[in-house]
Amino acid sequence: MFGFKSGVLIAIVLAAFSLAGCSQADGKSAALPDDMAMGRPNAKITVVEYASVACPVCGHWHKAVYPAFKAKYIDTGKVRFVYREMLVGGQGEVTTAAAGFLLARCAGKDRYFPTVDAIYDSQPGLFDDPRSVLLKIGKSLGFSDDRFNTCVGDPAALKALAARVDANSRKDNVNSTPTFVINGMAMTPGDHPLNEIDDAIAAAAKR
């Protein structure tokens, strides 16, 4: 669908990371290599979100809650926000998420989060024609067709993504998105409103 160069590699990723169900994290949320993060590095509170750009529930949280969360906690330096990539769902969701994450990584660290934002904002149209939607986002970043195809079809980058997803899912025993871990304590997976995250952050600040 996206011009991946290795069908075998995609099959391996799909087999390994088509995850389902809900499981709380075990609280081990220390920094991982290649984490993408925003906010003050030495903030007393760290919020880790395990999410997939092809997850409709993640997309809803991003649109309905994230802007207020970012303004209240990230932009003010109260929270260090860490975003960890996951691949969940069926083959279509996994393939779309993989391509989306590869595109965001290709955009570079300075544009990683704006690219993730654009992918979430493209839902639900993303699910109708993922390649066209992601290509349009790539073009907004200045990508040519060839650069886009090279980016989402890079076997080495896909292997690195698979390794990150494996580390993410194993480290905190996460297999459902979105899952939020606040100072090492996991919330029940799901689309939490801001008041519930407020309560979890307040509880973490008291520990």
KAWO-V358278 format. One record per helix or strand of 3 or more residues. SS is the DSSP state (H for helix, E for strand). FROM is the first residue (numbers start at 1). TO is the last residue. Records with the same first field share a line. If there is no record, write none. Layout:
SS: FROM-TO, FROM-TO
//
This chain:
H: 7-17, 56-74, 91-107, 109-121, 125-128, 130-140, 145-152, 155-171, 194-206
E: 36-38, 45-51, 79-85, 179-182
//
